[in-house]
Amino acid sequence: MTDLHCAEFVEMVTAFLDGALDPAAERRFVDHLALCDGCDAYLHQIRATVQTLGDLPPGDLPPETRATLLEAFRKLG
Ligand SMILES: [Zn+2]
């Protein structure tokens, strides 16, 4: 069982949005997304935030913004 933990998922989100995950990692990411409502909601939040910020690439998400999202994610969990 190579179950992906939510904390790992959070770490992988920006790489996923950048298309920077290798195929195996991306598969684990997507598998987790299908199983975990919290992470599904988190990904939606990240995407909404990225759109709000404009055309910033997800990898350039400011650390403060990322911290805020991580905090929001903890409340969801
Ligand atoms: Zn999760």
PDB file of the backbone (N, CA, C, O) and the ligand in Angstrom, with CONECT records:
HET     ZN  A 101       1
ATOM      1  N   MET A   1       0.860  -1.198   0.000  1.00  0.00           N
ATOM      2  CA  MET A   1       0.000   0.000   0.000  1.00  0.00           C
ATOM      3  C   MET A   1       0.884   1.230   0.000  1.00  0.00           C
ATOM      4  O   MET A   1       1.655   1.461   0.931  1.00  0.00           O
ATOM      5  N   THR A   2       0.763   2.003  -1.040  1.00  0.00           N
ATOM      6  CA  THR A   2       1.542   3.238  -1.100  1.00  0.00           C
ATOM      7  C   THR A   2       0.593   4.425  -0.969  1.00  0.00           C
ATOM      8  O   THR A   2       0.529   5.307  -1.826  1.00  0.00           O
ATOM      9  N   ASP A   3      -0.136   4.405   0.136  1.00  0.00           N
ATOM     10  CA  ASP A   3      -1.127   5.451   0.349  1.00  0.00           C
ATOM     11  C   ASP A   3      -0.451   6.801   0.550  1.00  0.00           C
ATOM     12  O   ASP A   3       0.522   6.936   1.292  1.00  0.00           O
ATOM     13  N   LEU A   4      -0.994   7.774  -0.128  1.00  0.00           N
ATOM     14  CA  LEU A   4      -0.466   9.130  -0.021  1.00  0.00           C
ATOM     15  C   LEU A   4      -1.135   9.819   1.160  1.00  0.00           C
ATOM     16  O   LEU A   4      -2.358   9.796   1.294  1.00  0.00           O
ATOM     17  N   HIS A   5      -0.336  10.422   2.000  1.00  0.00           N
ATOM     18  CA  HIS A   5      -0.904  11.148   3.128  1.00  0.00           C
ATOM     19  C   HIS A   5      -1.263  12.577   2.713  1.00  0.00           C
ATOM     20  O   HIS A   5      -0.689  13.145   1.784  1.00  0.00           O
ATOM     21  N   CYS A   6      -2.231  13.128   3.438  1.00  0.00           N
ATOM     22  CA  CYS A   6      -2.702  14.464   3.104  1.00  0.00           C
ATOM     23  C   CYS A   6      -1.562  15.488   3.143  1.00  0.00           C
ATOM     24  O   CYS A   6      -1.519  16.402   2.319  1.00  0.00           O
ATOM     25  N   ALA A   7      -0.655  15.337   4.085  1.00  0.00           N
ATOM     26  CA  ALA A   7       0.464  16.280   4.175  1.00  0.00           C
ATOM     27  C   ALA A   7       1.328  16.217   2.917  1.00  0.00           C
ATOM     28  O   ALA A   7       1.804  17.243   2.430  1.00  0.00           O
ATOM     29  N   GLU A   8       1.527  15.000   2.395  1.00  0.00           N
ATOM     30  CA  GLU A   8       2.282  14.839   1.151  1.00  0.00           C
ATOM     31  C   GLU A   8       1.534  15.470  -0.016  1.00  0.00           C
ATOM     32  O   GLU A   8       2.118  16.121  -0.882  1.00  0.00           O
ATOM     33  N   PHE A   9       0.231  15.258  -0.008  1.00  0.00           N
ATOM     34  CA  PHE A   9      -0.606  15.821  -1.059  1.00  0.00           C
ATOM     35  C   PHE A   9      -0.418  17.334  -1.123  1.00  0.00           C
ATOM     36  O   PHE A   9      -0.226  17.912  -2.193  1.00  0.00           O
ATOM     37  N   VAL A  10      -0.478  17.959   0.052  1.00  0.00           N
ATOM     38  CA  VAL A  10      -0.325  19.414   0.133  1.00  0.00           C
ATOM     39  C   VAL A  10       1.023  19.839  -0.445  1.00  0.00           C
ATOM     40  O   VAL A  10       1.123  20.840  -1.154  1.00  0.00           O
ATOM     41  N   GLU A  11       2.060  19.054  -0.128  1.00  0.00           N
ATOM     42  CA  GLU A  11       3.397  19.384  -0.634  1.00  0.00           C
ATOM     43  C   GLU A  11       3.476  19.263  -2.154  1.00  0.00           C
ATOM     44  O   GLU A  11       4.277  19.935  -2.803  1.00  0.00           O
ATOM     45  N   MET A  12       2.631  18.395  -2.707  1.00  0.00           N
ATOM     46  CA  MET A  12       2.709  18.114  -4.142  1.00  0.00           C
ATOM     47  C   MET A  12       1.815  19.021  -4.989  1.00  0.00           C
ATOM     48  O   MET A  12       1.919  19.021  -6.216  1.00  0.00           O
ATOM     49  N   VAL A  13       0.943  19.787  -4.347  1.00  0.00           N
ATOM     50  CA  VAL A  13      -0.076  20.524  -5.096  1.00  0.00           C
ATOM     51  C   VAL A  13       0.534  21.491  -6.113  1.00  0.00           C
ATOM     52  O   VAL A  13       0.121  21.522  -7.272  1.00  0.00           O
ATOM     53  N   THR A  14       1.513  22.272  -5.678  1.00  0.00           N
ATOM     54  CA  THR A  14       2.056  23.261  -6.611  1.00  0.00           C
ATOM     55  C   THR A  14       2.786  22.575  -7.768  1.00  0.00           C
ATOM     56  O   THR A  14       2.725  23.029  -8.910  1.00  0.00           O
ATOM     57  N   ALA A  15       3.476  21.477  -7.455  1.00  0.00           N
ATOM     58  CA  ALA A  15       4.164  20.731  -8.512  1.00  0.00           C
ATOM     59  C   ALA A  15       3.147  20.153  -9.497  1.00  0.00           C
ATOM     60  O   ALA A  15       3.363  20.143 -10.709  1.00  0.00           O
ATOM     61  N   PHE A  16       2.022  19.667  -8.936  1.00  0.00           N
ATOM     62  CA  PHE A  16       0.960  19.129  -9.791  1.00  0.00           C
ATOM     63  C   PHE A  16       0.425  20.210 -10.731  1.00  0.00           C
ATOM     64  O   PHE A  16       0.268  19.982 -11.931  1.00  0.00           O
ATOM     65  N   LEU A  17       0.151  21.379 -10.172  1.00  0.00           N
ATOM     66  CA  LEU A  17      -0.397  22.459 -10.992  1.00  0.00           C
ATOM     67  C   LEU A  17       0.615  22.951 -12.023  1.00  0.00           C
ATOM     68  O   LEU A  17       0.242  23.465 -13.078  1.00  0.00           O
ATOM     69  N   ASP A  18       1.883  22.790 -11.709  1.00  0.00           N
ATOM     70  CA  ASP A  18       2.954  23.142 -12.655  1.00  0.00           C
ATOM     71  C   ASP A  18       3.199  22.045 -13.681  1.00  0.00           C
ATOM     72  O   ASP A  18       3.964  22.231 -14.627  1.00  0.00           O
ATOM     73  N   GLY A  19       2.544  20.896 -13.492  1.00  0.00           N
ATOM     74  CA  GLY A  19       2.812  19.755 -14.363  1.00  0.00           C
ATOM     75  C   GLY A  19       4.195  19.185 -14.140  1.00  0.00           C
ATOM     76  O   GLY A  19       4.788  18.602 -15.048  1.00  0.00           O
ATOM     77  N   ALA A  20       4.715  19.353 -12.918  1.00  0.00           N
ATOM     78  CA  ALA A  20       6.095  18.982 -12.623  1.00  0.00           C
ATOM     79  C   ALA A  20       6.230  17.621 -11.943  1.00  0.00           C
ATOM     80  O   ALA A  20       7.345  17.177 -11.667  1.00  0.00           O
ATOM     81  N   LEU A  21       5.107  16.959 -11.673  1.00  0.00           N
ATOM     82  CA  LEU A  21       5.192  15.639 -11.036  1.00  0.00           C
ATOM     83  C   LEU A  21       5.571  14.576 -12.056  1.00  0.00           C
ATOM     84  O   LEU A  21       5.165  14.635 -13.217  1.00  0.00           O
ATOM     85  N   ASP A  22       6.355  13.604 -11.603  1.00  0.00           N
ATOM     86  CA  ASP A  22       6.604  12.476 -12.507  1.00  0.00           C
ATOM     87  C   ASP A  22       5.332  11.623 -12.558  1.00  0.00           C
ATOM     88  O   ASP A  22       4.480  11.734 -11.676  1.00  0.00           O
ATOM     89  N   PRO A  23       5.199  10.775 -13.580  1.00  0.00           N
ATOM     90  CA  PRO A  23       3.927  10.047 -13.787  1.00  0.00           C
ATOM     91  C   PRO A  23       3.489   9.235 -12.577  1.00  0.00           C
ATOM     92  O   PRO A  23       2.297   9.196 -12.273  1.00  0.00           O
ATOM     93  N   ALA A  24       4.407   8.593 -11.885  1.00  0.00           N
ATOM     94  CA  ALA A  24       4.044   7.778 -10.719  1.00  0.00           C
ATOM     95  C   ALA A  24       3.499   8.667  -9.602  1.00  0.00           C
ATOM     96  O   ALA A  24       2.497   8.340  -8.966  1.00  0.00           O
ATOM     97  N   ALA A  25       4.165   9.784  -9.376  1.00  0.00           N
ATOM     98  CA  ALA A  25       3.733  10.699  -8.328  1.00  0.00           C
ATOM     99  C   ALA A  25       2.377  11.305  -8.688  1.00  0.00           C
ATOM    100  O   ALA A  25       1.514  11.473  -7.827  1.00  0.00           O
ATOM    101  N   GLU A  26       2.204  11.625  -9.943  1.00  0.00           N
ATOM    102  CA  GLU A  26       0.939  12.210 -10.375  1.00  0.00           C
ATOM    103  C   GLU A  26      -0.197  11.215 -10.193  1.00  0.00           C
ATOM    104  O   GLU A  26      -1.308  11.594  -9.823  1.00  0.00           O
ATOM    105  N   ARG A  27       0.077   9.958 -10.450  1.00  0.00           N
ATOM    106  CA  ARG A  27      -0.959   8.942 -10.278  1.00  0.00           C
ATOM    107  C   ARG A  27      -1.372   8.831  -8.811  1.00  0.00           C
ATOM    108  O   ARG A  27      -2.559   8.748  -8.497  1.00  0.00           O
ATOM    109  N   ARG A  28      -0.383   8.830  -7.915  1.00  0.00           N
ATOM    110  CA  ARG A  28      -0.692   8.767  -6.485  1.00  0.00           C
ATOM    111  C   ARG A  28      -1.486   9.998  -6.063  1.00  0.00           C
ATOM    112  O   ARG A  28      -2.417   9.914  -5.262  1.00  0.00           O
ATOM    113  N   PHE A  29      -1.098  11.139  -6.620  1.00  0.00           N
ATOM    114  CA  PHE A  29      -1.772  12.401  -6.314  1.00  0.00           C
ATOM    115  C   PHE A  29      -3.242  12.316  -6.721  1.00  0.00           C
ATOM    116  O   PHE A  29      -4.133  12.629  -5.931  1.00  0.00           O
ATOM    117  N   VAL A  30      -3.484  11.891  -7.953  1.00  0.00           N
ATOM    118  CA  VAL A  30      -4.851  11.816  -8.474  1.00  0.00           C
ATOM    119  C   VAL A  30      -5.664  10.756  -7.727  1.00  0.00           C
ATOM    120  O   VAL A  30      -6.847  10.954  -7.447  1.00  0.00           O
ATOM    121  N   ASP A  31      -5.019   9.632  -7.406  1.00  0.00           N
ATOM    122  CA  ASP A  31      -5.697   8.593  -6.628  1.00  0.00           C
ATOM    123  C   ASP A  31      -6.156   9.137  -5.283  1.00  0.00           C
ATOM    124  O   ASP A  31      -7.280   8.889  -4.847  1.00  0.00           O
ATOM    125  N   HIS A  32      -5.273   9.878  -4.637  1.00  0.00           N
ATOM    126  CA  HIS A  32      -5.621  10.437  -3.332  1.00  0.00           C
ATOM    127  C   HIS A  32      -6.761  11.442  -3.473  1.00  0.00           C
ATOM    128  O   HIS A  32      -7.676  11.486  -2.651  1.00  0.00           O
ATOM    129  N   LEU A  33      -6.687  12.227  -4.508  1.00  0.00           N
ATOM    130  CA  LEU A  33      -7.709  13.235  -4.769  1.00  0.00           C
ATOM    131  C   LEU A  33      -9.093  12.583  -4.872  1.00  0.00           C
ATOM    132  O   LEU A  33     -10.083  13.125  -4.379  1.00  0.00           O
ATOM    133  N   ALA A  34      -9.147  11.426  -5.510  1.00  0.00           N
ATOM    134  CA  ALA A  34     -10.419  10.727  -5.698  1.00  0.00           C
ATOM    135  C   ALA A  34     -10.975  10.192  -4.384  1.00  0.00           C
ATOM    136  O   ALA A  34     -12.185  10.025  -4.231  1.00  0.00           O
ATOM    137  N   LEU A  35     -10.071   9.922  -3.432  1.00  0.00           N
ATOM    138  CA  LEU A  35     -10.490   9.278  -2.179  1.00  0.00           C
ATOM    139  C   LEU A  35     -10.706  10.251  -1.030  1.00  0.00           C
ATOM    140  O   LEU A  35     -11.335   9.911  -0.028  1.00  0.00           O
ATOM    141  N   CYS A  36     -10.177  11.468  -1.181  1.00  0.00           N
ATOM    142  CA  CYS A  36     -10.116  12.358  -0.027  1.00  0.00           C
ATOM    143  C   CYS A  36     -10.832  13.678  -0.324  1.00  0.00           C
ATOM    144  O   CYS A  36     -10.348  14.498  -1.104  1.00  0.00           O
ATOM    145  N   ASP A  37     -11.982  13.865   0.303  1.00  0.00           N
ATOM    146  CA  ASP A  37     -12.762  15.080   0.068  1.00  0.00           C
ATOM    147  C   ASP A  37     -12.010  16.327   0.526  1.00  0.00           C
ATOM    148  O   ASP A  37     -12.104  17.382  -0.101  1.00  0.00           O
ATOM    149  N   GLY A  38     -11.267  16.200   1.619  1.00  0.00           N
ATOM    150  CA  GLY A  38     -10.520  17.350   2.139  1.00  0.00           C
ATOM    151  C   GLY A  38      -9.515  17.865   1.126  1.00  0.00           C
ATOM    152  O   GLY A  38      -9.408  19.072   0.910  1.00  0.00           O
ATOM    153  N   CYS A  39      -8.783  16.958   0.506  1.00  0.00           N
ATOM    154  CA  CYS A  39      -7.764  17.354  -0.457  1.00  0.00           C
ATOM    155  C   CYS A  39      -8.402  17.839  -1.756  1.00  0.00           C
ATOM    156  O   CYS A  39      -7.867  18.728  -2.419  1.00  0.00           O
ATOM    157  N   ASP A  40      -9.531  17.264  -2.115  1.00  0.00           N
ATOM    158  CA  ASP A  40     -10.272  17.736  -3.285  1.00  0.00           C
ATOM    159  C   ASP A  40     -10.651  19.199  -3.079  1.00  0.00           C
ATOM    160  O   ASP A  40     -10.459  20.033  -3.964  1.00  0.00           O
ATOM    161  N   ALA A  41     -11.190  19.497  -1.901  1.00  0.00           N
ATOM    162  CA  ALA A  41     -11.577  20.875  -1.585  1.00  0.00           C
ATOM    163  C   ALA A  41     -10.346  21.789  -1.554  1.00  0.00           C
ATOM    164  O   ALA A  41     -10.396  22.938  -1.995  1.00  0.00           O
ATOM    165  N   TYR A  42      -9.252  21.257  -1.028  1.00  0.00           N
ATOM    166  CA  TYR A  42      -8.015  22.020  -0.937  1.00  0.00           C
ATOM    167  C   TYR A  42      -7.513  22.407  -2.333  1.00  0.00           C
ATOM    168  O   TYR A  42      -7.118  23.549  -2.567  1.00  0.00           O
ATOM    169  N   LEU A  43      -7.536  21.444  -3.247  1.00  0.00           N
ATOM    170  CA  LEU A  43      -7.073  21.719  -4.609  1.00  0.00           C
ATOM    171  C   LEU A  43      -7.939  22.799  -5.258  1.00  0.00           C
ATOM    172  O   LEU A  43      -7.429  23.680  -5.952  1.00  0.00           O
ATOM    173  N   HIS A  44      -9.259  22.723  -5.026  1.00  0.00           N
ATOM    174  CA  HIS A  44     -10.152  23.752  -5.558  1.00  0.00           C
ATOM    175  C   HIS A  44      -9.807  25.125  -4.997  1.00  0.00           C
ATOM    176  O   HIS A  44      -9.823  26.130  -5.708  1.00  0.00           O
ATOM    177  N   GLN A  45      -9.493  25.145  -3.693  1.00  0.00           N
ATOM    178  CA  GLN A  45      -9.120  26.404  -3.040  1.00  0.00           C
ATOM    179  C   GLN A  45      -7.854  26.982  -3.648  1.00  0.00           C
ATOM    180  O   GLN A  45      -7.774  28.177  -3.931  1.00  0.00           O
ATOM    181  N   ILE A  46      -6.873  26.125  -3.844  1.00  0.00           N
ATOM    182  CA  ILE A  46      -5.602  26.571  -4.434  1.00  0.00           C
ATOM    183  C   ILE A  46      -5.847  27.152  -5.820  1.00  0.00           C
ATOM    184  O   ILE A  46      -5.331  28.216  -6.163  1.00  0.00           O
ATOM    185  N   ARG A  47      -6.637  26.441  -6.605  1.00  0.00           N
ATOM    186  CA  ARG A  47      -6.902  26.917  -7.963  1.00  0.00           C
ATOM    187  C   ARG A  47      -7.611  28.264  -7.930  1.00  0.00           C
ATOM    188  O   ARG A  47      -7.271  29.170  -8.691  1.00  0.00           O
ATOM    189  N   ALA A  48      -8.606  28.395  -7.040  1.00  0.00           N
ATOM    190  CA  ALA A  48      -9.337  29.654  -6.918  1.00  0.00           C
ATOM    191  C   ALA A  48      -8.394  30.773  -6.499  1.00  0.00           C
ATOM    192  O   ALA A  48      -8.483  31.894  -6.999  1.00  0.00           O
ATOM    193  N   THR A  49      -7.495  30.458  -5.579  1.00  0.00           N
ATOM    194  CA  THR A  49      -6.547  31.461  -5.099  1.00  0.00           C
ATOM    195  C   THR A  49      -5.602  31.890  -6.207  1.00  0.00           C
ATOM    196  O   THR A  49      -5.317  33.076  -6.371  1.00  0.00           O
ATOM    197  N   VAL A  50      -5.123  30.922  -6.962  1.00  0.00           N
ATOM    198  CA  VAL A  50      -4.218  31.225  -8.066  1.00  0.00           C
ATOM    199  C   VAL A  50      -4.904  32.139  -9.079  1.00  0.00           C
ATOM    200  O   VAL A  50      -4.291  33.065  -9.611  1.00  0.00           O
ATOM    201  N   GLN A  51      -6.188  31.867  -9.339  1.00  0.00           N
ATOM    202  CA  GLN A  51      -6.933  32.722 -10.267  1.00  0.00           C
ATOM    203  C   GLN A  51      -7.106  34.119  -9.694  1.00  0.00           C
ATOM    204  O   GLN A  51      -7.019  35.112 -10.417  1.00  0.00           O
ATOM    205  N   THR A  52      -7.351  34.191  -8.395  1.00  0.00           N
ATOM    206  CA  THR A  52      -7.516  35.479  -7.738  1.00  0.00           C
ATOM    207  C   THR A  52      -6.241  36.298  -7.830  1.00  0.00           C
ATOM    208  O   THR A  52      -6.280  37.516  -8.008  1.00  0.00           O
ATOM    209  N   LEU A  53      -5.116  35.619  -7.707  1.00  0.00           N
ATOM    210  CA  LEU A  53      -3.833  36.305  -7.751  1.00  0.00           C
ATOM    211  C   LEU A  53      -3.482  36.757  -9.159  1.00  0.00           C
ATOM    212  O   LEU A  53      -2.595  37.590  -9.349  1.00  0.00           O
ATOM    213  N   GLY A  54      -4.180  36.205 -10.146  1.00  0.00           N
ATOM    214  CA  GLY A  54      -3.871  36.563 -11.531  1.00  0.00           C
ATOM    215  C   GLY A  54      -3.166  35.422 -12.223  1.00  0.00           C
ATOM    216  O   GLY A  54      -3.482  34.254 -11.993  1.00  0.00           O
ATOM    217  N   ASP A  55      -2.225  35.751 -13.059  1.00  0.00           N
ATOM    218  CA  ASP A  55      -1.577  34.737 -13.879  1.00  0.00           C
ATOM    219  C   ASP A  55      -0.287  34.212 -13.266  1.00  0.00           C
ATOM    220  O   ASP A  55       0.562  33.658 -13.964  1.00  0.00           O
ATOM    221  N   LEU A  56      -0.146  34.387 -11.979  1.00  0.00           N
ATOM    222  CA  LEU A  56       1.022  33.823 -11.300  1.00  0.00           C
ATOM    223  C   LEU A  56       1.059  32.314 -11.485  1.00  0.00           C
ATOM    224  O   LEU A  56       0.059  31.637 -11.247  1.00  0.00           O
ATOM    225  N   PRO A  57       2.181  31.790 -11.899  1.00  0.00           N
ATOM    226  CA  PRO A  57       2.299  30.325 -11.916  1.00  0.00           C
ATOM    227  C   PRO A  57       2.173  29.799 -10.494  1.00  0.00           C
ATOM    228  O   PRO A  57       2.659  30.429  -9.555  1.00  0.00           O
ATOM    229  N   PRO A  58       1.520  28.640 -10.325  1.00  0.00           N
ATOM    230  CA  PRO A  58       1.308  28.107  -8.976  1.00  0.00           C
ATOM    231  C   PRO A  58       2.593  27.953  -8.183  1.00  0.00           C
ATOM    232  O   PRO A  58       2.594  28.115  -6.963  1.00  0.00           O
ATOM    233  N   GLY A  59       3.675  27.645  -8.858  1.00  0.00           N
ATOM    234  CA  GLY A  59       4.945  27.476  -8.170  1.00  0.00           C
ATOM    235  C   GLY A  59       5.436  28.766  -7.529  1.00  0.00           C
ATOM    236  O   GLY A  59       6.281  28.743  -6.634  1.00  0.00           O
ATOM    237  N   ASP A  60       4.899  29.891  -7.993  1.00  0.00           N
ATOM    238  CA  ASP A  60       5.299  31.180  -7.435  1.00  0.00           C
ATOM    239  C   ASP A  60       4.360  31.659  -6.342  1.00  0.00           C
ATOM    240  O   ASP A  60       4.435  32.812  -5.917  1.00  0.00           O
ATOM    241  N   LEU A  61       3.488  30.793  -5.891  1.00  0.00           N
ATOM    242  CA  LEU A  61       2.600  31.136  -4.789  1.00  0.00           C
ATOM    243  C   LEU A  61       3.429  31.663  -3.611  1.00  0.00           C
ATOM    244  O   LEU A  61       4.336  30.983  -3.132  1.00  0.00           O
ATOM    245  N   PRO A  62       3.113  32.868  -3.153  1.00  0.00           N
ATOM    246  CA  PRO A  62       3.918  33.412  -2.053  1.00  0.00           C
ATOM    247  C   PRO A  62       3.799  32.531  -0.814  1.00  0.00           C
ATOM    248  O   PRO A  62       2.738  31.960  -0.561  1.00  0.00           O
ATOM    249  N   PRO A  63       4.875  32.417  -0.043  1.00  0.00           N
ATOM    250  CA  PRO A  63       4.858  31.545   1.145  1.00  0.00           C
ATOM    251  C   PRO A  63       3.720  31.882   2.090  1.00  0.00           C
ATOM    252  O   PRO A  63       3.128  30.983   2.686  1.00  0.00           O
ATOM    253  N   GLU A  64       3.403  33.171   2.239  1.00  0.00           N
ATOM    254  CA  GLU A  64       2.325  33.548   3.162  1.00  0.00           C
ATOM    255  C   GLU A  64       0.985  32.992   2.669  1.00  0.00           C
ATOM    256  O   GLU A  64       0.173  32.511   3.459  1.00  0.00           O
ATOM    257  N   THR A  65       0.770  33.066   1.362  1.00  0.00           N
ATOM    258  CA  THR A  65      -0.470  32.552   0.784  1.00  0.00           C
ATOM    259  C   THR A  65      -0.558  31.045   0.979  1.00  0.00           C
ATOM    260  O   THR A  65      -1.611  30.494   1.300  1.00  0.00           O
ATOM    261  N   ARG A  66       0.555  30.416   0.780  1.00  0.00           N
ATOM    262  CA  ARG A  66       0.610  28.967   0.937  1.00  0.00           C
ATOM    263  C   ARG A  66       0.312  28.601   2.393  1.00  0.00           C
ATOM    264  O   ARG A  66      -0.427  27.655   2.664  1.00  0.00           O
ATOM    265  N   ALA A  67       0.888  29.350   3.314  1.00  0.00           N
ATOM    266  CA  ALA A  67       0.659  29.097   4.730  1.00  0.00           C
ATOM    267  C   ALA A  67      -0.819  29.278   5.077  1.00  0.00           C
ATOM    268  O   ALA A  67      -1.383  28.500   5.847  1.00  0.00           O
ATOM    269  N   THR A  68      -1.437  30.308   4.503  1.00  0.00           N
ATOM    270  CA  THR A  68      -2.854  30.554   4.744  1.00  0.00           C
ATOM    271  C   THR A  68      -3.702  29.394   4.244  1.00  0.00           C
ATOM    272  O   THR A  68      -4.649  28.965   4.903  1.00  0.00           O
ATOM    273  N   LEU A  69      -3.348  28.906   3.087  1.00  0.00           N
ATOM    274  CA  LEU A  69      -4.093  27.783   2.517  1.00  0.00           C
ATOM    275  C   LEU A  69      -3.885  26.518   3.336  1.00  0.00           C
ATOM    276  O   LEU A  69      -4.814  25.736   3.539  1.00  0.00           O
ATOM    277  N   LEU A  70      -2.669  26.328   3.799  1.00  0.00           N
ATOM    278  CA  LEU A  70      -2.401  25.158   4.633  1.00  0.00           C
ATOM    279  C   LEU A  70      -3.235  25.218   5.906  1.00  0.00           C
ATOM    280  O   LEU A  70      -3.750  24.204   6.375  1.00  0.00           O
ATOM    281  N   GLU A  71      -3.360  26.415   6.452  1.00  0.00           N
ATOM    282  CA  GLU A  71      -4.162  26.618   7.659  1.00  0.00           C
ATOM    283  C   GLU A  71      -5.633  26.292   7.379  1.00  0.00           C
ATOM    284  O   GLU A  71      -6.289  25.604   8.161  1.00  0.00           O
ATOM    285  N   ALA A  72      -6.131  26.793   6.262  1.00  0.00           N
ATOM    286  CA  ALA A  72      -7.516  26.525   5.871  1.00  0.00           C
ATOM    287  C   ALA A  72      -7.737  25.022   5.691  1.00  0.00           C
ATOM    288  O   ALA A  72      -8.785  24.480   6.041  1.00  0.00           O
ATOM    289  N   PHE A  73      -6.729  24.376   5.142  1.00  0.00           N
ATOM    290  CA  PHE A  73      -6.815  22.942   4.902  1.00  0.00           C
ATOM    291  C   PHE A  73      -6.912  22.173   6.218  1.00  0.00           C
ATOM    292  O   PHE A  73      -7.668  21.208   6.328  1.00  0.00           O
ATOM    293  N   ARG A  74      -6.137  22.610   7.215  1.00  0.00           N
ATOM    294  CA  ARG A  74      -6.177  21.941   8.519  1.00  0.00           C
ATOM    295  C   ARG A  74      -7.573  22.025   9.129  1.00  0.00           C
ATOM    296  O   ARG A  74      -8.046  21.079   9.759  1.00  0.00           O
ATOM    297  N   LYS A  75      -8.221  23.166   8.933  1.00  0.00           N
ATOM    298  CA  LYS A  75      -9.574  23.332   9.474  1.00  0.00           C
ATOM    299  C   LYS A  75     -10.553  22.394   8.770  1.00  0.00           C
ATOM    300  O   LYS A  75     -11.482  21.874   9.388  1.00  0.00           O
ATOM    301  N   LEU A  76     -10.336  22.187   7.477  1.00  0.00           N
ATOM    302  CA  LEU A  76     -11.190  21.260   6.727  1.00  0.00           C
ATOM    303  C   LEU A  76     -11.035  19.842   7.258  1.00  0.00           C
ATOM    304  O   LEU A  76     -12.009  19.105   7.414  1.00  0.00           O
ATOM    305  N   GLY A  77      -9.775  19.477   7.535  1.00  0.00           N
ATOM    306  CA  GLY A  77      -9.479  18.105   7.930  1.00  0.00           C
ATOM    307  C   GLY A  77     -10.060  17.801   9.303  1.00  0.00           C
ATOM    308  O   GLY A  77      -9.909  16.687   9.804  1.00  0.00           O
TER     309      GLY A  77
HETATM  310 ZN    ZN A 101      -6.145  13.998   1.764  1.00  0.00          ZN2+
END
